[in-house]
Amino acid sequence: MKVSISQPTLFPWIGYFNMIKNSDVFVFLDNVKFKKQTWQMRNRLKSGSKIEEAEFWIHIPTKLPKTNTLIKDVYIDNNQDWKQKHLDSFQYNYGSKYKDILFLEELYQKDWDKIADFNIEFITKCCAFLEIPTHLVRASEMEVKGKKSHLVLDICKQVNADTLLANSGSKTYLEQDKPIFDASNVKIAYHNYNHIRYNQNGQVFIEDLSILDLLFSENKRSKEFI
């Protein structure tokens, strides 16, 4: 049983979905501290400008959380019309292509209070669109405890995983605590994704953009690039 664990980020990049696809279980790490101005609330798309090949940021505004607020408890600032701004950005930079992604339209028709709920719903629906059958679970709905490596190991135990597929950013602290994984017979493997070029707008291909750039560019063929 292979498990991967990651925070529920906003419109994740393609490698995020590749990691999900290569796991039996994927756990949304929504029970750790939220950090402002991170991938949890923003991501990058490609500008539709014909003058300059560039990227632009898209984000969801949040109410100012207290210092120790967990990701699952962060509220969206709905006093700002962020949904219309998103749709306007999609239209301006990608034309009507975004309207072909039907689950996205459904997503924006709903009211959202918490950013984690929006992110997780998007990721879940995107996995269905990409035909990724991996079982998705929220850490906050599991009886797990601890911090960093100890929390990760507890999650592995809860889902009976013998392999942890981890992102490279967690390598430093996981390798320091490798003995506790060895003692529990949990192997650590690190995820690597080699970016595949798709039919992106413009002449200069920009890597590591949000999955939305792929969806708007390739629609139903998107699953071939995951």
N, C-alpha and C positions, 0 to 999 in steps of 0.2 A: 504494500500500500504506500503510494507516494503522495505526500502532502506539500503544498506550497502555501505560504502565508504572506500577506501584504496588506498595507493600509488601503482603504477604499478611496482612491484618488479620482480627481475629476477628469473625465474623458481620457483614460489612460492611453499610453503609447502602445504600439503593436506588440512589443516584447512582453508587455504585461499579459496580453491575451495568449501569447505563445506559451508563457509559463503556466497559465491556467490549463491550456490544452494538454500540456505534458504532465499533468497531475491527475490523480484520481479524486482528490479532495482539495478544494481551495478555501482557505479561511480568510475572511475579511478581518483584519486586525483593527477593530473599531473601539477597543477598550484601552487604548493608550493615549497619551497626551496629544492634544491638537496643537499644531504650530501654524501661526499666521504666515501668509505669503509663501506657501509651499504647494506641492502638487495636489494636496487635498482640496484646494480651492481654485486652482488655475491650471491652464495648459496652453499649448501653442498650436496654431493653425497657419496655413500659408495664405499670404495676401494674394488677392486676385489682380493686383496692380500689374499692368503691362509695362510699366516704366521701370520698376525695381523688383527683383526676385527677393522677397523678404518674408518674414514670419510676423505674426501678431499674437498678442495674448488675449485669451478669453477667460473670464473668472466669474465666480459667484460671490457676491458680497456677504459677509457674515457679521452678526452682532458681536461686539467685542467680548470674547470669552474671558472668564477668569483664568488665572495662571495655570491651574491644574485641571482645566476642563478636558474631558475625554472627547475623542473624535465623535462618538455616538451622541454626544449631548450638545453639539454646537448648532446654534440656530442661524438660519439664513436671514439676512436683512431684507425683508420683503417690502420695505419702504422704498427700495430702489427697484426700478422696473428692469431687472436683469434678464428676465425671460425674453422680453421684446428686443432688448439689446443683442442677445444671442441670435435671435432669428434674423434681425436686421444684418448682423455680421455674416451669417451664413448666406443670406441672399446676395449681399454686396460682393462677397469674395468667391462664392461658388455658384451663383445663379440659382436656378430652380432645382438643381441636383439634390439639395438637402431634403426636398419634399418627397423624394422617392424612398427615403428611409422612413417607412411608416411608423415604426415604433418610436422614433424620435418625436414625431408629431404628437403621439399619444402622451409622451413624457412631459411635453411642454403644456399640455392641456390640463394637467393635474396641478393641484396646489401642494407646495412643499414647505415644511417647517424646518427640517433639519438637513444639513448638507450631506451627511452620511447616507441618509435614506435616498436622496436623489442620486448620489454616486453609485450606490449599490444597485438601485433599480436600473440605472443605465447599463452598468456592467452586466447585470443578469440578462437584460433584454438583448444586449449586444452579443453575449455568448450564444443565446438562442438563434439569433440571426446568422452567426458564424458557424452554427451547428457544432458547438463545443459542448459535449455532454457532461463535463466535470461537475461533481456535486459541490455546491457553494454553501458555505456556512459562515455565520457571524460569530466571532470570538465572544462577543458580549452575551450570546445566548448559550454559551458553554460554561460549565463549572470549572474554570481554569483560574490560576493565580500565579503570582510571581512577576518578575521584571526581566526584560531582555531575554537572554538565553534560557532562563528558568521558565519563563512564560511560554516561549516557543516550544521547549521540550514538553511542557505540560499539555500543550495543544496536540503535539505529536502522539502523546500517550492516549489522549482522549479519543482520537480518531483511529487508534491502532496502526499508526504509520511506522514502517520500518525504514523509510527514506524521507528526508527533508530536502526538497528542492528549493534552495535559498537564492535570493538575489545577491549579486556581488557586493552590494553596499553593506551587507550584514556580515561579510566575511571576517572582519577584524575581531568583533566580539564573539562570533561563533567559534572561531578557531581557538580563541583563548579558553573557551569553555568546552572544547571538544571532548574532554574526558567524561563529562556527565552524559553526553550523548552516546559515547562508546559504552558506558556502563549500562545504558538502557537499550542497547542494540539498535540505535537509530543512526543510520548512515547520513552524512551530510554531502549533498551534491550541489554544485553552483550552476545557476542558470546562465547560459550564454545565448544570445540571439543575434544571428547575422542578418542584418537588414536587407530585405529584398526590394528591389526597385519596382514600383508600379506606375501606372499612367497618371502621374501627378501633373497638375497644371504648371505651365511654364517650361523653361528650358533647363533651369538649374534645379536638381533634385535635392530637397532638404530632408534629412533623416530625422527620426525620433520625434516626429510630430504626433499630435493626438490621433487616435484611431479614427476620429471623425474625418480626417483628411483622406484616409484610405476609403472609408465608406462613401464619401462624396465623389471620390475619383473612380472607384471600381464597382460600387454597389454590390450586386449578387456575387461577383467574382472575388470579393474581398477575402473570403475564406481560403482562397488559394495562396494568399500571401502571409498567412498566420503561421 
